Amino acid sequence: MPDISHYLPITSPTMIFLVVLLIVLSAPIIMGKLRIPHIIGMVIAGVIVGQYGLNILIRDNSFELFGRVGLYYIMFLAALEMDNEGLKKNKYKLLTFGLLTFVIPFGLTYFTCTMLLGYGSMRSLLLSCIMASNTLIAYPIVGRFGLQRKPSVSLSVGASMLALFLALVVLAMLTAITEKYGGIGFWIWFGLKFALFCTALILLIPRLTRWFLRRYSDAVMQFIFIMAMLFMSAALAELIELEGILGAFLSGLILNRYIPHISPLMNRIEFIGNALFIPYFLIGVGMLINVRLLFAGGGIIWVLICLTVAGTLGKALAAYLSSFSFRLPLSSGHMMFGLTSAHAAGSIAMIMVGMRLQTADGQPMIDNSVLNAVILMILFTCVVSTIVTERAARRITLRDKELPTDNDQSTDDENILIL
């Protein structure tokens, strides 16, 4: 039998792209037969073909580029498909759920890290930020079932962004304290930059969009223009030392009224994202995960269990308490928990920041055991999130067929843009 090991990992850009396309094509087929959400298939495929699996593919710059685009796409689509009118009516519910889904996991993780793991306050706060935020990795499932405008989905999307923003603010405070450049001047300047950023987008994007869409009707040009607005917003967010996903989400909110849910432009945006960029992101996340570390010892399993249980339990408590207080059906609570329980790109970004920070005694704030536990935690929370979201989406779909006037049913009329 010929030895093919010296041909691996594949480095040819053509072959890498071919393998990715084969994964994108085959994962939904295989996962569908196993009755498993195909998003899990993308992540597991990344684990198998990555350097910690069979070492078939090298995680080259294409995964960094397309993966970042895919993450922005998820946040952009989530904001673009939100029911803004419904959110205005439920803004206090959004604020309540957003605070709960940040505070409860944050508090549980901090208690777990200090009491059970024996970590110091700074490391515990950093890990609490990671577990209090979340990534909407299961959002494509919602789109597949056509539930984007359900109140439970809109609340989950808005709450995710609020929790991420609060986590980034706390992380900025930790960085400022650790590197000793904080102070009232730093926070005044930070707040001023954020206010100017939001104001610039709110004033600039609508004017450019109205002018461009009225003047040019070419389908390709319109799509490229929307992508330019998306990445301009993400780039400006990074310019003021925030995550680009916040800019992507804000641009989606602003463009929401200009791109109706039922329109050719919206179809093109969804198609390109779901066919290429989002799968690339999911496969790239899987390639970062080293399952072998579960058997490497060094307390990784204990750290993994503590972080996963504390964070997931906190997200579950926040979701079900909110759905109960809002008098939403139990299936809506499942949806809220499923969408807000996954950790992916945001966690990776925060852990990378923590790796360059040091404690008071000069030790790295994040050591190898914590790093590996966080990476493995991403896999487990992504699996939980996708399974719960898939089941909740099926229950909501069946419920709406039986009770079309349910509390979680959106009754807003669609607007159609004629180009």
C-alpha positions as CSV (number, residue, x, y, z in Angstrom):
1,M,0.0,0.0,0.0
2,P,1.6,3.3,-1.0
3,D,2.6,5.7,1.8
4,I,0.7,9.0,1.4
5,S,1.9,10.6,4.6
6,H,4.6,12.6,2.9
7,Y,1.9,14.3,0.8
8,L,0.2,15.6,3.9
9,P,-0.7,18.2,5.0
10,I,-2.0,19.5,1.7
11,T,-0.6,22.9,1.0
12,S,-1.8,23.5,-2.5
13,P,-4.5,26.3,-2.5
14,T,-6.5,24.5,-5.2
15,M,-6.5,21.2,-3.2
16,I,-7.3,23.0,0.1
17,F,-10.3,24.7,-1.5
18,L,-11.4,21.4,-3.1
19,V,-11.3,19.5,0.2
20,V,-13.3,22.4,1.9
21,L,-16.0,22.2,-0.8
22,L,-16.2,18.4,-0.4
23,I,-16.7,18.9,3.4
24,V,-19.4,21.5,2.8
25,L,-21.1,19.2,0.3
26,S,-20.9,16.0,2.3
27,A,-21.4,17.2,5.9
28,P,-25.1,18.0,5.6
29,I,-25.7,14.7,3.8
30,I,-24.0,12.5,6.4
31,M,-25.3,14.5,9.4
32,G,-28.8,14.4,8.0
33,K,-28.7,10.6,7.9
34,L,-27.6,10.6,11.5
35,R,-30.2,13.2,12.5
36,I,-27.5,15.5,13.8
37,P,-27.4,19.2,13.0
38,H,-25.0,19.7,10.0
39,I,-23.2,22.6,11.8
40,I,-21.7,20.0,14.2
41,G,-20.6,18.1,11.1
42,M,-18.6,21.1,9.9
43,V,-16.9,21.5,13.2
44,I,-16.1,17.8,13.6
45,A,-14.8,17.7,10.0
46,G,-12.5,20.6,10.9
47,V,-11.2,18.5,13.9
48,I,-10.6,15.5,11.7
49,V,-8.8,17.2,8.8
50,G,-6.9,19.7,11.0
51,Q,-3.3,19.4,12.4
52,Y,-4.6,17.8,15.6
53,G,-6.6,15.1,13.6
54,L,-5.4,13.4,10.5
55,N,-3.4,16.4,9.5
56,I,-4.9,16.5,6.0
57,L,-5.1,20.3,5.7
58,I,-2.9,23.1,7.0
59,R,-4.7,26.0,8.5
60,D,-3.4,28.6,6.1
61,N,-4.3,32.2,5.6
62,S,-7.5,31.3,3.7
63,F,-9.0,29.9,6.9
64,E,-8.1,33.1,8.7
65,L,-9.5,35.3,6.0
66,F,-12.7,33.3,5.1
67,G,-13.2,32.4,8.7
68,R,-13.2,36.0,9.8
69,V,-15.6,36.9,6.9
70,G,-17.9,34.0,8.0
71,L,-18.0,35.3,11.6
72,Y,-18.9,38.8,10.4
73,Y,-21.5,37.2,8.1
74,I,-23.2,35.4,11.0
75,M,-23.5,38.6,13.0
76,F,-24.5,40.7,10.0
77,L,-27.2,38.3,8.9
78,A,-28.5,38.1,12.5
79,A,-28.9,41.8,12.6
80,L,-30.2,42.1,9.0
81,E,-33.0,39.6,9.7
82,M,-34.1,40.9,13.1
83,D,-37.6,42.3,13.6
84,N,-36.7,45.8,14.5
85,E,-40.3,46.8,15.2
86,G,-40.7,43.9,17.5
87,L,-37.4,44.8,19.3
88,K,-38.6,48.3,19.9
89,K,-41.7,47.0,21.6
90,N,-39.6,44.5,23.6
91,K,-36.6,46.7,24.4
92,Y,-36.9,46.2,28.1
93,K,-37.1,42.5,27.7
94,L,-34.0,42.6,25.5
95,L,-32.2,44.6,28.2
96,T,-33.3,42.2,30.9
97,F,-32.3,39.1,29.1
98,G,-29.0,40.7,27.9
99,L,-28.0,41.6,31.5
100,L,-29.1,38.2,32.8
101,T,-27.2,36.2,30.2
102,F,-24.1,38.2,31.0
103,V,-24.3,38.5,34.8
104,I,-25.3,34.9,35.8
105,P,-22.6,33.1,33.8
106,F,-20.1,35.7,34.8
107,G,-20.9,35.2,38.5
108,L,-21.0,31.4,38.4
109,T,-17.7,31.2,36.4
110,Y,-16.0,33.6,38.8
111,F,-17.2,31.6,41.8
112,T,-16.1,28.3,40.2
113,C,-12.6,29.6,39.2
114,T,-11.9,31.1,42.6
115,M,-13.4,28.4,44.8
116,L,-13.0,25.2,42.9
117,L,-9.9,25.9,40.7
118,G,-8.1,28.2,43.1
119,Y,-7.3,30.9,40.5
120,G,-6.5,34.5,41.3
121,S,-9.0,37.3,40.8
122,M,-7.6,38.5,37.5
123,R,-7.5,35.1,35.8
124,S,-11.0,34.4,37.1
125,L,-12.3,37.6,35.8
126,L,-10.9,36.9,32.4
127,L,-12.4,33.4,32.2
128,S,-15.7,34.9,33.4
129,C,-15.7,37.3,30.5
130,I,-15.2,34.4,28.1
131,M,-18.1,32.4,29.5
132,A,-20.4,35.4,29.8
133,S,-20.1,36.2,26.1
134,N,-21.3,33.9,23.3
135,T,-21.2,33.4,19.6
136,L,-24.3,32.8,17.5
137,I,-22.8,29.7,15.9
138,A,-26.3,28.0,15.7
139,Y,-28.0,31.0,14.0
140,P,-27.9,29.3,10.5
141,I,-30.2,26.7,11.9
142,V,-32.8,29.4,12.6
143,G,-32.5,30.7,9.1
144,R,-33.0,27.2,7.7
145,F,-36.3,26.9,9.6
146,G,-37.4,30.5,8.7
147,L,-37.7,31.6,12.3
148,Q,-35.5,34.7,12.1
149,R,-38.2,37.1,13.2
150,K,-39.5,35.1,16.2
151,P,-39.3,37.2,19.4
152,S,-37.2,34.5,21.1
153,V,-34.7,34.7,18.3
154,S,-34.6,38.5,18.2
155,L,-34.2,38.7,21.9
156,S,-31.3,36.1,21.8
157,V,-29.5,38.0,19.0
158,G,-29.7,41.3,20.8
159,A,-28.8,39.8,24.2
160,S,-25.8,38.1,22.6
161,M,-24.5,41.4,21.4
162,L,-25.1,43.1,24.7
163,A,-23.4,40.4,26.6
164,L,-20.4,40.4,24.2
165,F,-20.1,44.2,24.5
166,L,-20.1,44.0,28.3
167,A,-17.5,41.3,28.3
168,L,-15.3,43.3,26.0
169,V,-15.6,46.3,28.3
170,V,-14.6,44.3,31.3
171,L,-11.7,42.8,29.3
172,A,-10.6,46.3,28.4
173,M,-10.6,47.2,32.1
174,L,-8.5,44.1,32.9
175,T,-6.0,45.0,30.2
176,A,-5.8,48.6,31.4
177,I,-5.3,47.5,35.0
178,T,-2.7,44.8,34.1
179,E,-0.7,47.0,31.8
180,K,-1.1,50.0,34.1
181,Y,-2.3,52.5,31.5
182,G,-5.9,52.8,32.8
183,G,-7.4,55.8,34.4
184,I,-10.3,58.2,34.0
185,G,-8.7,59.7,30.9
186,F,-8.5,56.3,29.2
187,W,-12.2,55.6,29.8
188,I,-13.4,59.1,28.7
189,W,-11.4,58.7,25.5
190,F,-12.8,55.2,25.0
191,G,-16.4,56.3,25.5
192,L,-15.9,59.2,23.2
193,K,-14.4,57.0,20.4
194,F,-17.4,54.6,20.8
195,A,-19.9,57.4,20.6
196,L,-18.2,58.8,17.5
197,F,-18.1,55.4,15.9
198,C,-21.8,54.8,16.4
199,T,-22.7,58.3,15.3
200,A,-20.6,58.0,12.1
201,L,-22.2,54.7,11.1
202,I,-25.8,55.9,11.8
203,L,-25.3,59.1,9.8
204,L,-23.1,57.7,6.9
205,I,-24.5,54.3,6.0
206,P,-28.2,55.3,5.4
207,R,-27.2,58.2,3.2
208,L,-24.7,56.1,1.1
209,T,-27.2,53.2,0.9
210,R,-30.1,55.3,-0.3
211,W,-27.9,57.1,-2.9
212,F,-26.4,53.9,-4.2
213,L,-29.5,51.7,-4.4
214,R,-31.5,54.4,-6.2
215,R,-28.7,55.0,-8.7
216,Y,-27.5,51.5,-9.4
217,S,-29.7,48.4,-10.0
218,D,-27.0,46.0,-11.1
219,A,-27.2,42.9,-8.8
220,V,-23.4,42.4,-8.5
221,M,-22.8,46.0,-7.7
222,Q,-25.5,46.1,-5.0
223,F,-24.1,43.0,-3.3
224,I,-20.5,44.4,-3.4
225,F,-21.7,47.7,-1.9
226,I,-23.4,45.9,1.0
227,M,-20.2,43.9,1.6
228,A,-18.2,47.1,1.6
229,M,-20.5,48.6,4.2
230,L,-20.2,45.5,6.3
231,F,-16.4,45.5,6.3
232,M,-16.1,49.2,6.6
233,S,-18.1,49.0,9.9
234,A,-16.0,46.1,11.1
235,A,-12.7,47.9,10.3
236,L,-13.8,51.0,12.1
237,A,-14.8,48.9,15.2
238,E,-11.3,47.4,15.3
239,L,-9.8,50.9,14.9
240,I,-11.3,51.9,18.2
241,E,-10.0,48.6,19.8
242,L,-13.4,46.8,19.8
243,E,-14.1,43.5,18.1
244,G,-15.1,43.8,14.4
245,I,-18.2,41.7,15.0
246,L,-19.7,44.6,16.9
247,G,-19.3,46.8,13.8
248,A,-20.7,44.0,11.6
249,F,-23.8,43.7,13.8
250,L,-24.4,47.4,13.9
251,S,-24.1,47.7,10.1
252,G,-26.7,45.0,9.8
253,L,-29.1,46.8,12.2
254,I,-28.7,50.0,10.2
255,L,-29.2,48.3,6.8
256,N,-32.2,46.3,8.1
257,R,-34.8,48.7,6.8
258,Y,-33.2,49.0,3.4
259,I,-32.9,45.3,2.6
260,P,-36.3,43.6,3.0
261,H,-36.4,40.0,4.1
262,I,-38.0,39.0,0.9
263,S,-35.9,40.5,-1.9
264,P,-33.4,39.3,-4.5
265,L,-30.6,41.2,-2.7
266,M,-31.4,39.4,0.5
267,N,-31.4,36.1,-1.2
268,R,-28.0,36.7,-2.7
269,I,-26.5,37.8,0.7
270,E,-27.9,34.7,2.4
271,F,-26.8,32.3,-0.4
272,I,-23.2,33.5,-0.5
273,G,-22.8,33.4,3.3
274,N,-24.4,30.0,3.8
275,A,-22.7,28.4,0.9
276,L,-19.1,29.5,1.5
277,F,-18.1,31.9,4.2
278,I,-20.0,30.5,7.2
279,P,-18.9,26.9,6.5
280,Y,-15.3,28.1,6.2
281,F,-15.6,29.7,9.6
282,L,-17.0,26.5,11.2
283,I,-14.4,24.2,9.7
284,G,-11.7,26.7,10.8
285,V,-13.0,26.6,14.4
286,G,-12.8,22.8,14.4
287,M,-9.2,22.8,13.2
288,L,-8.2,24.7,16.3
289,I,-9.5,21.9,18.6
290,N,-7.2,19.2,19.9
291,V,-9.3,16.4,21.3
292,R,-6.1,14.4,22.3
293,L,-5.6,16.9,25.1
294,L,-8.4,15.2,27.0
295,F,-6.0,12.3,27.6
296,A,-2.9,14.4,28.2
297,G,-3.5,14.9,32.0
298,G,-2.4,18.0,33.7
299,G,-5.8,18.9,35.2
300,I,-7.2,19.8,31.8
301,I,-10.3,17.7,32.2
302,W,-11.2,19.3,35.6
303,V,-10.7,22.8,34.2
304,L,-12.8,21.9,31.2
305,I,-15.6,20.5,33.3
306,C,-15.7,23.5,35.6
307,L,-15.7,26.0,32.8
308,T,-18.3,24.2,30.7
309,V,-20.7,23.5,33.5
310,A,-20.5,26.9,35.0
311,G,-20.9,28.8,31.7
312,T,-23.6,26.5,30.3
313,L,-25.6,26.4,33.5
314,G,-25.4,30.2,33.7
315,K,-26.7,30.6,30.2
316,A,-29.5,28.1,30.8
317,L,-30.6,29.9,34.0
318,A,-30.6,33.2,32.2
319,A,-32.6,31.9,29.2
320,Y,-35.3,30.0,31.2
321,L,-35.7,32.6,33.8
322,S,-36.2,35.2,31.1
323,S,-38.6,33.1,29.1
324,F,-40.6,32.4,32.2
325,S,-40.8,36.0,33.3
326,F,-41.7,37.0,29.7
327,R,-44.4,34.3,29.6
328,L,-43.0,32.7,26.5
329,P,-43.5,29.0,25.7
330,L,-41.0,26.5,26.9
331,S,-39.8,25.9,23.4
332,S,-38.9,29.6,23.2
333,G,-36.8,29.2,26.3
334,H,-35.0,26.3,24.6
335,M,-34.4,28.5,21.6
336,M,-33.0,31.3,23.8
337,F,-30.7,28.9,25.6
338,G,-29.5,27.2,22.4
339,L,-28.6,30.4,20.6
340,T,-26.8,32.0,23.6
341,S,-24.8,28.9,24.9
342,A,-22.1,28.5,22.3
343,H,-18.6,30.0,22.5
344,A,-16.3,30.3,19.5
345,A,-14.5,33.2,17.9
346,G,-15.1,35.7,20.8
347,S,-13.7,33.2,23.3
348,I,-10.6,32.6,21.1
349,A,-10.0,36.4,20.7
350,M,-10.3,36.9,24.5
351,I,-8.0,34.0,25.4
352,M,-5.4,35.3,22.9
353,V,-5.5,38.7,24.8
354,G,-5.1,36.9,28.1
355,M,-2.1,35.0,26.9
356,R,-0.1,38.2,26.6
357,L,-1.1,39.5,30.0
358,Q,0.8,38.7,33.2
359,T,-0.2,38.4,36.8
360,A,1.3,40.5,39.6
361,D,4.1,37.9,40.2
362,G,5.1,37.9,36.5
363,Q,3.4,34.6,35.5
364,P,1.3,34.4,32.3
365,M,-2.4,34.9,33.1
366,I,-3.3,32.0,30.8
367,D,-1.2,28.8,30.9
368,N,-1.4,25.8,28.6
369,S,-3.9,23.9,30.7
370,V,-6.3,26.8,30.7
371,L,-5.8,27.5,27.0
372,N,-6.4,23.9,26.0
373,A,-9.4,23.7,28.3
374,V,-11.0,26.8,26.7
375,I,-10.4,25.4,23.2
376,L,-12.0,22.1,24.1
377,M,-14.9,23.9,25.8
378,I,-15.6,25.5,22.5
379,L,-16.3,22.1,21.0
380,F,-18.6,21.0,23.8
381,T,-20.6,24.2,23.9
382,C,-21.0,24.3,20.1
383,V,-22.4,20.7,20.2
384,V,-24.9,21.6,23.0
385,S,-25.9,24.8,21.2
386,T,-26.6,23.3,17.9
387,I,-28.5,20.3,19.3
388,V,-30.7,22.4,21.5
389,T,-31.3,25.0,18.8
390,E,-32.2,22.4,16.2
391,R,-34.7,20.7,18.6
392,A,-36.2,24.0,19.6
393,A,-36.6,25.1,16.0
394,R,-38.5,21.9,15.2
395,R,-40.8,22.3,18.2
396,I,-41.6,25.9,17.4
397,T,-42.3,25.0,13.8
398,L,-44.7,22.2,14.9
399,R,-46.3,24.5,17.5
400,D,-47.0,27.2,15.0
401,K,-48.8,24.7,12.7
402,E,-51.1,23.8,15.6
403,L,-51.4,27.2,17.2
404,P,-50.6,30.0,14.6
405,T,-51.6,32.7,17.1
406,D,-49.0,31.6,19.7
407,N,-47.2,34.2,21.9
408,D,-44.0,33.7,20.0
409,Q,-45.6,34.3,16.6
410,S,-44.5,37.4,14.7
411,T,-47.4,39.1,12.8
412,D,-45.5,41.9,11.1
413,D,-46.1,42.2,7.4
414,E,-43.2,41.8,5.0
415,N,-42.0,44.7,3.0
416,I,-41.0,44.0,-0.6
417,L,-38.3,46.0,-2.4
418,I,-38.9,46.3,-6.1
419,L,-35.6,47.0,-8.0
